[in-house]
Amino acid sequence: MYIRQSTEDKDISPSAYLAPGEAWMIIAVTGTPGVGKTTVSKLLSEKLGYEYVSVKDFAFERGIGEMVGEELEIDVDELAEAMSREFHGRDVVIDGHLSHFVPADVVIVLRANPKLVVGRLMERGYSREKLAENVEAELVDVILVEALEENENVLEIDTTGKTPGEVVEEISELLERGIKRRFGIVDWSGVYDEVLPYLRLGSGRM
Ligand SMILES: Nc1ncnc2c1ncn2[C@@H]1O[C@H](COP(=O)(O)OP(=O)(O)O)[C@@H](O)[C@H]1O
């Protein structure tokens, strides 16, 4: 199991997100599929008056990546380059589980109890394998760890038991307070047994 680092909660002024002279802000919203990225990103962009951009649509429209079966496999370097170029000088909320690979002023990592992720992905008709892959990823903090490797400014938000509006309020408040880095706020080890039947090791295929 992933060994959690201690929570950091640093108070820094809001302007610390932006380099001197920059008046725009790029916010990346990432997380495991099903945690609520699209719902929260759209609401957040409305509240802030920012543009909303979906990584998937952006990549598809510009021919970044290639179709593998029914899925678009996105080249993250190409994505990061194209987004940096296009979003220079614009206020944007980027929605997608690859958004943390794009240069952003802050990365919001949404988290949700893996039990919720199971329910939402089953509803979407995910295959057993894709379901397992994603529930495991949420359980052991895969996206959070990647985001921390990619960006200094990472805010982890637990959406469990909250409405999308409450999540957006929490994000706005952290941004207003100028909090640049906060993580280590969830621990899913307690629900491991309950989601075990949905994991790859639970199906004897490890
Ligand atoms: N606090 C919350 N934040 C975001 N989504 C939530 C929340 N509570 C329930 N939901 C629901 O969870 C689902 C998340 O779907 P979606 O936003 O498409 O996730 P993702 O983009 O991460 O795959 C939606 O049906 C949404 O209404």
The ligand as a Tripos MOL2 file, in Angstrom:
@<TRIPOS>MOLECULE
LIG
   27    29     1     0     0
SMALL
NO_CHARGES

@<TRIPOS>ATOM
      1 N1        -19.3540   16.0980   -4.8990 N.pl3     1 LIG1
      2 C1        -19.4300   15.6960   -6.1660 C.ar      1 LIG1
      3 N2        -18.5810   16.2140   -7.0700 N.ar      1 LIG1
      4 C2        -18.6420   15.8000   -8.3480 C.ar      1 LIG1
      5 N3        -19.5050   14.8900   -8.8250 N.ar      1 LIG1
      6 C3        -20.3860   14.3510   -7.9820 C.ar      1 LIG1
      7 C4        -20.3740   14.7210   -6.6120 C.ar      1 LIG1
      8 N4        -21.3320   14.0370   -5.9880 N.ar      1 LIG1
      9 C5        -21.9130   13.2770   -6.9240 C.ar      1 LIG1
     10 N5        -21.3740   13.4640   -8.1320 N.ar      1 LIG1
     11 C6        -21.7910   12.7580   -9.3590 C.3       1 LIG1
     12 O1        -20.7370   11.9040   -9.7570 O.3       1 LIG1
     13 C7        -20.6940   11.7880  -11.1830 C.3       1 LIG1
     14 C8        -19.3050   12.1990  -11.6300 C.3       1 LIG1
     15 O2        -19.2220   12.1870  -13.0180 O.3       1 LIG1
     16 P1        -18.1850   13.0660  -13.8250 P.3       1 LIG1
     17 O3        -18.2710   14.4890  -13.4150 O.co2     1 LIG1
     18 O4        -18.4070   12.7600  -15.2870 O.co2     1 LIG1
     19 O5        -16.7940   12.4380  -13.3430 O.3       1 LIG1
     20 P2        -15.4090   12.3470  -14.1310 P.3       1 LIG1
     21 O6        -15.3470   13.5200  -15.0640 O.co2     1 LIG1
     22 O7        -14.3560   12.4100  -13.0600 O.co2     1 LIG1
     23 O8        -15.3930   11.0140  -14.8280 O.co2     1 LIG1
     24 C9        -21.7840   12.6930  -11.7140 C.3       1 LIG1
     25 O9        -22.9190   11.9110  -11.9550 O.3       1 LIG1
     26 C10       -22.0290   13.6520  -10.5580 C.3       1 LIG1
     27 O10       -23.3450   14.1480  -10.5370 O.3       1 LIG1
@<TRIPOS>BOND
     1     1     2 1
     2     2     3 ar
     3     2     7 ar
     4     3     4 ar
     5     4     5 ar
     6     5     6 ar
     7     6     7 ar
     8     6    10 ar
     9     7     8 ar
    10     8     9 ar
    11     9    10 ar
    12    10    11 1
    13    11    12 1
    14    11    26 1
    15    12    13 1
    16    13    14 1
    17    13    24 1
    18    14    15 1
    19    15    16 1
    20    16    17 2
    21    16    18 1
    22    16    19 1
    23    19    20 1
    24    20    21 2
    25    20    22 1
    26    20    23 1
    27    24    25 1
    28    24    26 1
    29    26    27 1
@<TRIPOS>SUBSTRUCTURE
     1 LIG1         1 GROUP 0 **** ****
